Amino acid sequence: MMRRLQLMLLMGIMALQTLAQEKTRPVITDSSFFQPKYLPDITLVGRYTKADIHFLPEIVGTTIHAGKKNALIMMDNVQGNVVTNTMRQVMAKVPGIQIWESDPSGIQIGIAARGLSPNRSWEFNLRQNGYDISSDPFGYPEAYYTPQLNSVQRVQVLRGAASLQYGPQFGGMVNFIMKDGSEINKPFQYESQQTAGSFGLFNSYNAIGGEKGNTHYYAFWDHRRGDGFRENSGFKVNTAFGNFSWKINPKLKLGLEITHFDYLSQQPGGVTDAQFAADAYRSLRQRNWFEVKWNMAALNMDYTISEKSRLNVKLFGMIGNRNSVGFMQTPNIADTINAATLQYNNRRVDADEYRNIGAEARYITDYKIGGMKNTLSAGIRYFRGKTHRFQNGRGDTGFGYNLSITDPYPTALNFVTSNTAFFAENLFRITDQFIIIPGIRVENIRNEADGRVNITGNTEVKISNQEKTRRFVLPGVGAEYHIGQTEIYANYSQAYRPVLFSDLTANPTTDVIDQNLKDAKGYNIDLGYRGRISNYLFFDVSGYLLQYNNRIGLIAQQRADGSFYNLRTNVGNSRSKGVEALIEFSPLKLWSVNPSFGNITLFGSLAYIQARYDNLRVIVRQGNTLVETNLKDKRVENAPEQIYRTGITYNRKALTVTAQYSFVSDAFSDANNTVTPTANGVNGLIPSYDLLDISGTYAFTKQFFVKGGINNLLNEKYFTRRAGGYPGPGLMAAEPRNFFVTLGVKL
């Protein structure tokens, strides 16, 4: 198909060239004949395709995706409530994605795969338009900002082997590619989507864009608010984005984009299991608040050096703040009025400041060996992040959002991360069907930490200045063997998780940091078969192995004088293995049913996950003695063994309707595999649950559409996480049955 398209395109160009020459030249000489050139292979994803899931092309821009487990999600075609970032619908056809569902606003997503923790998606390398958006990818990788999915054009998901070109994270990479209005070919266009839903939900998305000459612009403003499905869970979210690009000449294009994001949400806190059974959506906290302010800017340059070589350079920066105030005790401790003061207890205030800058340059070129075209992709990266952390401030006794404190912050820490990296991959075409993609990543990381962890009287309890530098090499290799429109793929890639800021800070009176503390390291292996059969079957079936070594934890130790302390050190390893499969089938296309009846598509996305510790040393203090155990063969926490998502979609002309069923098996909240819940709700089994969602879209014209749906149609009462701190602590309920309706216009 690709070769035929290339041939047709080439013949068309030749015909136009010949026609132009005939009109301008009365005599044709040998030198005026068109000289044909081979065009590079391309993969087209139609803008108006109705499919929401695709594979990434082998090469996109300056990046090689061949040989990697990947998915491309077209957001315009996702059926579901994207306004509140309902990730079980967005990621329905990406097998094995585990999702925390406790945030009624969709402000902060929590996703993971293969037995990793979904905590603010910190095991994934999260990006927007190719640059980092988390707090600090190498020191504090939690994602407090997630793009409003109304504004996202497509989502790239790469597993495991993404570590070579994007970063070393075990989970892989998720890249949100924002709408840029690239399809607009007039000076001005306006787009608007207005959404209303359960629990006071209202969302307003408004965008403008246009093209004039060699310049192009696109900008949007999004406002979302709601009361939340629990008491004391209201929220307000604002997102603004602007993109301007200038095609200076046929070879050089510059782009500038700016993102602003802020939200304020009330935190209802966690509950115990007994409280959840009595009233799943109650709240015991009225005075807890959470605020985030995120500002990012990026400058992008694309330069076509020649027909075979291209260069991309990105410069990016971020200024972010994360603030919280509240009564953060476990839910079995009531937030009551102090009898002595006749006021509520003072709340705790925490504040983080993030200041990051970075740059990435990527170069790609084609060359030939023995008549076969090969491709080299290489690049360099620089990142520097500063975090100022203030914790345990003594706040006021009130109810509203207020960060004022009565005394200096007892905890005031400074963290600095510096990272440089070189990465390269080469796509070798051994035959027309068989390709091999070896790669390498060279990392240099430096973490610094200093400051105080407490104030005792007038004395600051300071941490010993920590400075940790390491350099290492991560190799990897991928391969593909093409069979028609299908392919067998495999890859191996090393990964690591750097020592985090929290691992470098400890109270020197109670804790000690192992001076030989090592980064967590390991590897991912994938082996699968994927592709299309005609226009009726789309599939990807694979097995994987994820080895996670040098996990960091605390073990109790005893000094020679008999005193005890906690040692933060490497405590053990875990291993995840399993199967991930997606099958999407259109029976009416197989049977060649008259298309006037519409089309029915069935899909099944399933994952089997066996995530267990193969060695995890635990030492605890019991009285005046130490007791050591090993949690070998215990299940990794937050890792369900089965995740199934299946559904059926019917579309006919302007109408599309989807019903989706989700099942997630039980999981443990701690490495001890505690089954019986603790009195405070922090530890215990997370039961299995299943859900049914239904949604649909009707396009009246190309300019007007309506979308709506009901999530959790059967009103399942469930929860997906137990929190030890924010936004709990305690059991965090998930959303009951709810609906949404969106009206959209594009003029």
N, C-alpha and C positions, 0 to 999 in steps of 0.2 A: 504494500500500500504506500509506504513512504517513498519508495523508488518511483512508483507511478506518479505520485504527486510532484516529485522533483522533476521528472521528465516533462510532465504537462506544463509546469511553471517555466522550465527552461525553453520549451518550444514556444510558449506565449511570449517570452521576452525576445526570443529570436525573431518572431513574426513582427512584433512592434518595432524592433530595431530595423528590420528590413524595410518595413513600410515607411518609416521616417526617412531612411536613406533614399528610397525611391522618389519621395516628394521633394527632397532638397538637392539631389544630385542627378543630373541627366545621364551620367555615365557611371557604371559601377566598376570599380577596379578591384583587383585581388585584395588590396589593403583595406577595403571598406567592408569586407565580410566580418560578421560578428564572431568573436573568438569565445567559444563556450568554456565555462568554468564549473567545476563541481561545487554544488551548494552543500553546506553542512546539514546533517540530519536534524530534523526538528520534530517535536511532538506537539500537536495542537490540542488544546482543551477548549472546546467551543464555549463562548461566553454565554450562549443561550441553551446549553445542554441542560437537561432536566435531572441528570445524575448528580448526586451529592458527594460521591466518593470516586476517586481516581488514584492511579499510581503516579508518583512523580516521574517525569522524564529522566532519562539517564544523565543528561546534563541540563542544568538550568543556570543561565547566566555564566558565572565563573565557578560553579560548584558541580561536583560529580556526585550523583545519587545512585548510580548503578551499583548493584550488589548489596544494597542496604534494605532492610525492612522499612517500608515507608508507606505513607498515605497522604493524599491531598483532598481536603474537604472544601467543597464549594459552598460557601455560606448562604448564598441566595437560594440554594436548593434544599437546605436543611429544613425539615418540617418539625416545628417545635417552638418553644418559647426562648428564642435567642435573646430577647430583651433582658431577661434575668440570667443570662449565661447558663442555661440548663445543660450542663455538660454531658449528661447521660443521653441526651438527644443529639447534641452536636457530635459526640464521639461514639455514637451507637455502632458505627461500622468500623471502628478501630478496635480490634479484639483485645480484651484484657485490661482495659483502662479502668482502674479503681478510682472512685470519686467520693469525696466527702460532701455530703449534702445537708449542711446545717445553716448556711447563710441564705436568708430569705431574699436578699437583694442581688445575689450573684456578683457581689463586689470582688470577693477574693475566691478564686477557684482553688480546689485542692485535688490534684490528679496525680496518679502514679501508675506503675505497671510492674509486673513480674515480682510482686512481693515487696516492693519498696514503699516508703511512707508517703502518703498524699499531702503531708503537712505543707500547706501553701506551695505545693508543686515543687518543693526544693530539690528533688532528685532529677528534675528536668532542667535543661538549659533553655529558659524562656526568652524569646526574642520578639521584637516588633520590627518588621521590615529589615530583619537581618542583624539588629543590634540588641544588646542586653537590656532587660527592663527590670531585673530583680535588684534587691538592695545591694548585694555584693556577691557575685557568682562564686567567689573563692573564700569568703569569710562569713557571710550571713546570707545564704542564697534564697531567702524567703521572698515570695512574690506578693507584694502589697498592692500592686497595680496589675489589672487585667484589662485589655482593651474591651470596650463595649462592643459586643459581637454584632450589633446592628451596623457597625462601621467597618467590619472586617470583610474583605473580599474572599479570602481563602485562608486555610490553615494548613501548614506543612507539619507533618509528624514523622520524625525519624527515630528509630529505636537504636539502642546499643552502639552501632558502628558510627553514629554521628559524632562520637568523641574525637575522631581524627580531624574533622574540618571545623567543628563548631565549639567543642569544649569537651572536657573529660567526664561529664556527668554519666552515672550508671544508667539513668533512665533514657537518655537520648536528648533530642531537641524538639521543641515546639515553637514554630515561628508564625506569628499572626501577621499576615500581609494585609495592610489597610487598603480600603477603597481609595483610589486616587483619581477617579473620573477619567481614566485613560480612554474610555470609549466615547467620551464627549467630543464632538467635532464642531461645536458652535461656541460663540463667545460666552454664553451664559445658560446655565441649567439649574433648576431648583428641584430639590428632592426633600420629601417630608414623610415621616412615619410617626403616627400617634397611637399609643397603646394604652389600654386600660385593662385592669385585671383584679383578681381577688385581693383582699386585705389592703385596699386603698392604693393599689399599684397604678402609677401613671408614669409614662415615659414619652418624651418628646424628642425626636431626632430630626434635625433640620440641616441640610447640606446645600452648598452651592459649588459649582465648578464650571470650567470653561476652557476654551482653547482659542488662542489668537496668534497667528504666525508661528513662531518657534517657541512660544511660551504656553504653559499650561498650569492651571491652579485647581485646587479642590480644598474645601474646608467644611467642617461640620461642628455643630454644637449639640450636645446630648444632655438632657436633664431627666433624672429618674428619682422618684420618691415613692414611699409607701409606708404602711403601718407595720408590716411584717406579720407573719402568721402566729407569732407568740406575743404575749404581753411584753411591753418594754423592748420592742425590736424595730422601731421606726428608723428610717434612713433617708438621706438625701445625697445624691451623687451628681456631679457635673463633670463632663468630659468635653474638651475642645481640642481640635486638631486642624492643622493647616499644612498644606503641601504646595510648593511652588517649584516647577521645573523649567529649565531653559535649555533648549537644544542649540548650542552655540554654533555648531556646524555638523555635518553628517557623521563625524567621528566622536564628538565630545558633547556630553550631556551632564548638566549640573542640576542637583535637586536639594531643596532645603525643606525640612519639616519640623514642626513644633507641636508638642503635646502638653496639654494641661489636664490634670485629673485631681479632683478633691472629693472627699466624702466625709460625712459625719453620721455615725450610726449608734443607736443605743444598743447595749449588749445585755440580752436577757439572762445570761449566765447559764450554768448547767443545773441539772437536777439529779436526784438519786433515782434508783430503779423503782423504789416504792412511790416516789412522787410522780414519776413518769407513768406508772400504772394507774394512779388515781386521776391525773390530768396531764396528758402528754405535752400540752402547750402552755402550761403555767410558767410564770417567771417569779423567782424569789429575789431578783435584783432590779431595783429601780434607779440606781445611781451610777450605773456603769456606762461609759462612753468610749468610743474609739474614733480617731480621726486620722486621715491620711491626706497629705498634699504631695503631689508628684508633678514635676516639671522636667521635660526632656526636650532635647534638640538634637538634630542629626543633619549632617551635610554629606551628600552622596555624589560621587563622580563616576560616571561610566565613560570609558575611553576605548574606542575600537582602534587598536594599533594597526591591524591588518585584517584581511579576511580570515586569518587563522588565529589571531591573538587578540585578547581583550583584557582590560584592566578595570577593576572596581576598587574604589577607596571610600571608606566610611569613617567620618569623625563624629563622635557622639558624646553627649554629656547629660548628667542628671542631677537635679537638686530635689531631694525628697525629705519628708518629715513623717514620722509615725508617732502619734500621741495617744495616751490612754489614761483614764481616771476611773477608779471604781473600788468597790469592796470585793476583794478577790479571794475570800475564803471559800472553802468547799461548801456545797449546798446543804450539808447537814448542820452548818453553823449559820444561824439566822442573822440578818442584818437588822439589828434592833437598836433602840434608843438606850444610851448609856445612863444608868440610874444616877450616877454621880453628877454628870454634866447636863442631863436632860436633853442631850442631843445625840444624833447618830455618831458612830465612830468616824474618825478621820479616814478619808479615802486614800488609796495609793495612787501616785502619779508617776508615770514612766514616759520618757520622751527620747526618741532617736532622731539624729540628723544624718543624712547620707549625701555625700558630695562625690560624684564619680565622673571620670573622663576616660575616653578610650578611642582607639583607632584600629581599623582592620583594613588591610590591603590584600586583594586577591587577584591572581593572574592566571589566565588559562590560555593554552595554546595547543594547536593540533600539529602533528608531524607524522611522517610516514616511515615505516620500517617494512621492507619487503612488499611494498604495495598496499599494506594495511594501514589505515588511519588510526593513530593513537592520540591520546589527549593527556596532557599534564596540567594539573591544577595545583597551585602553591600559594602560600600567603604568610603574612606575619600579623601579629596582634600585639597591642599594648593596652594595658588597663591599669588605672590607679584609682583606688577608692578609699575615702575617708569616712569613718563612722564615729560620731560622738554619741555616747549612750549615757543617759541619766535615768536612774531607777530608784524605786522605793522612796520617792518624795512623799512627805507628809502633807496631804491635800486637805481640802476643807471638809465640812460635815454636811454639805448641801446635796441637791439632787441634780442640778443642771450641769452642763459641760463647763468645766472650770479647771484650768491647769495651774492655778496659783498654789504655792506651797508655803508652809510656815517656817521651814528651816532649809538650809542647803541640802541638795540631794546627797544622801549617804553614799550612793554609788555613782561615780562619774568616771567613765572609761573612754579611752581613745584607741581606735583601731585603724590601721593602715594596711592596705593590700596593694602590692605591686605585682604585675604579671606581664611577662613577655612570652610569646610563643611563636614557633614556626611550624607550619604544617604543609604537607604535600601528599597528593595522591596521583597515581598514574593509571589511566585506563589503557590496557594493552589488548588489542584485538588479535587473538591468536588465530581465529578463523572468523568467517561471517557469523557463526553462531556462538562462539565461545570467547568470553572476555574475562580477564583477570585484573583486579584493581588493588595493588599493594599501596600502603600508605604509612605515614609516620607523623607523629606530633612530638615536638620537643618543647618542654615546659620549664619555665623558671618562675617560681612563686616565692614571694617574701611577705610574711605576716609580721606585724608589729602590734604590741598591746602594752598600754601603761595606764596608770590612774589608780583610783581608790575603789574599794568595795564596801567600805563602811567608815563611819565616824564614831569613835568611842570617846565620849567626853569632848575634849578639844584635840584629840589625836586622830589623824587619818590612818586608816588601815589600808596600806597600799599593796598592790600586787607587785611582785618582782617583774621588772621590765622584761617582756617576752619578745624575742626576735627569732623567727624561724625561716630559714631559706633552704629551698631544695630545688634541685634540677634533675630531670629525668626524661626518659624517652618512652613514648607509647607507640608500639608498632601495631599494624593491623593489615588485614587482607580480605578482599571480597572477590566474588566470582559470579558469573551468570552464564547459563547455557540456554540459548533460545530454541524453542520448538514451535514454529509457527508464531501465533500470537501469545504464546505462553513461554514461561522460562523457569528454570531451576536456579535458585540463588542461594548463596552461602556467604557468611562473613565471620571473621574473628576480629575482635578489637579489645585492646586493654582500656581500662577506665580507672578513675580514682576519685575520691572525695577528699578534698583538703581538710586539714585540721581547722575547725571553725573557731570563730572568736570565743564562743562559750567554752571551748576546750582549752583556751589559753589563759583564762581568768579563773581564779579561785581565791577563796578567803584563806590567807596564809596561816590562820590560827586553826583551821579545821581541815583544809584540803591541801594536797600537794599534787603538782603536775609532773608527770613523768618526763624527765628531760630527754628521754629517747622516744617520746611519743611519735608515732608514725602516721602518715596519711593512710586512710582506708584505700586499698587497691584491689583490683580484680579484673574480670574480663566478661565480655558477652560473646556468645556464639549463636548464630542463627543458621538454620537450614530449612528451605521452603520451596514451594512450587506455587506460582501465581500466573495470572493472565486472564485473557478473554477467549471465549469460544463463540465466534460469530457475534451477534448482537444480543444474545439471550443469557449468557452466563459470564459472571465476573467473580473471580475467586482468588484467595490467598490463604494457603495452609502451610504452617511452619511449626517447627520445634525449636526450643531455645534452651540455653544454659547460662545462668548468671552467677558468677562466683564473686562473693563480697568478703574480702579479707581485712583483717586489722580493725574490726569495729571498735569504737571507742566507748568506754564506760567507766563507772566508778566501782572500786573494790575497797573494802575496809582493810586497814593494816594496823599493826601495833608496833610502837617504838620500843627501844630497849628499856626505857624507863616505865613501860607499862601503859603509856598514853596511846590513844587511838586516833587515827586520821583516815581520811578518804583519799585514795590515790586514783587520779584520772589517768588511765592508761589504755593500751590496746588489750581487749579482753577476749576476742575470738572471731570466728568466721561464720558466714551463712552461705547457703546455696539455694538458688531457685532454678527449677526446671519445669518445663511443661509444653503445652501445645496452644497455639493461637490460630484461629481459623475464621475466615469470612467467606460466605457464599451468597451471591446475589443472583437471583434466577427470574427470568421473565418467560413464563410458560406460553403466553399468547404469541410472543415473537417466535418461539420455537415451533409452534403449531401454525404459524402464518395466518393467524386469525385476522379478519378484516380490521384494519386500524381504526375504523370509525367507531368501534366498540370501546376504544381506549386501550389502556395497557395495565396489566397487573404485574407488580414486582414483589417477590418474596425475598427476604434476607434473613440470614442467621449469622450471628457473631458470637463466638464462644471462646472461652479460655479455660484451660486447666492449669492451675498453679500449685506446685509443690515447693513451698518456701520453708526451709528448716535450717536450724543452726547445726552445723557439723562440729562446732566447738564453741562454747561460750562460758568462760570462767566467771563464777560469781562467788564473792567472799563477803559475808555479812557478820556483823557483830551481834552476839547473843550474850548479854551480861558482860562478863570479863573475858570472854573467849571469842575466837574467830571460827566460823563455820564455813567451809568451802564446798561448793557443789559445782556441777557442770550441767548446763542446759542443753547438752547435745540431743538432737532429734526433736527438740521442742519446735513448734511452729513459730515462724517469724510473726511478730505482731502486725496488725492491720493488713494481713494478707489472706483474703478469702481463697478457698481452693477452687471455686467455680464462679465464673461470671458469664451469664448468658444474656444476650439481647437479640430478640427476633422481632420481625415486623412484616407488614404487608402494606404496599402503597398502590393506590389506584389513581391513574391520571387519564383524563380525557379532555382534550382541547385546553380550556382555561382552568380546569378544576384538578386539584391534586389533594388526596386525602391519605393520611398515614396512621396506622395503629401500631404501637410498639409495646412489646412485653419485655420486662427486665427482671432478671433473677440474679441475686448475689448471695452466695452461701455465707455461713457464719465465719467470724474471725475473732482473734483475741486482741485485747488492748495492751497486753504486756508480754514480755518474753517468758515469764513464768507460766503463761497459759492459764491464768486464773479464770475459772468457770463461774463460781459463785460471786456475784457482784459484791464489792466492798461497800461499807455503809455510806461512804461519801460519793459513790457512783463513778469514781475515777478509773477503777480497774474492774474487769469482769468480761464475760462473753459479749460479743456484738452479734445478736441473732441474725439469721438469714432473713431476707425479705424479697418480695416480688411486687412489681408495679405494672400498671397498664396506663399508657398515655395515648391520646388521640388528638390529631391536629390536621389542619387543612388550609389550603390557599385557593382563592378564586381571583383570577385576573379579568376585570371587566374589559379593559383595553390595555395597550402597552403602557399607558400612563397611570392607570388606577388599579389597585388590588386590595383585597381584604384577606387577612390571615387570622386564624383563631385556633384555640385548642383547650383541652382539659387535661391537666397533668394529675397523675395518681387518681385515675378515674374511680377505682374501687375504694379509695380513702384508706389505704394501708397506713397503720400507725407503726412507725419504724424509726430507727436511728442508725447512723453510719459511723459514729465516732464517740469516744470518751476523751475528754480533754483534761490535761493535767494543769493547765494554766489558761491563758487567753484562748478562745473567748469564754471559757468556762470558769472554773473547773467543774467537772461532772459530765453527766450524760447529755449529749446535744441532740435534741429531737430534729427530725427532718419534716419537710413540708407536707401537710395534708392535701386533700383534693383542692384544686384551684383552677381558675380559668384565665384566659387572656384573649383580647381581640385587638388586632392592629389594622389601621387604615393607612394605606400608602399611596403617594402620588409622586410623579416625576414629570416635570414640565420643562 
